[in-house]
């Protein structure tokens, strides 16, 4: 009797553990394009999750900086994650984002509490979100260029005037 009870509890624990099978994601992204008057760049990653089993009810994302945030569900199997970074630290390229289900998130919080490495916690899926660099303004400011041009014309005018008068 106790073996049957143990087997039933084991099967229930495996079914409730959130086994989603293999998951694949299709990612699209948006980044701030003009940063001439901004202090931070915004990035948004939107992805469609396709799992062989049922999709997880809630997801959490971990960024390379170590920050863990909840992922917003915006439709059927469509999710969105966003973050901001300083313009000076912002760069273009791919950002690796690790996704966790509720159990994985609990393990991440436990690892953070215990001082362990979060990278040792197995993620549900790792996605690569492409980010673009933002336009930070011209290399040479228009005022500086105008001052050099005025100075050049003044130099040319005064040297030409000196040659004509002599």
Secondary structure, DSSP 8 states (H G I E B T S, - for coil): -HHHHHHHHHHHHHHHT-----EEEEEEEEE--B-SS-SEEEEEEEEEEEESS---S--EEE-TTS-EEE-EEEETTEEEEEEEEETTT---EEEEEEEE-HHHHHHHHHHHHHT--GGGS--SEEEEEEE---B---SS-HHHHHHHHHHHHHHHHHHHHHHHH-
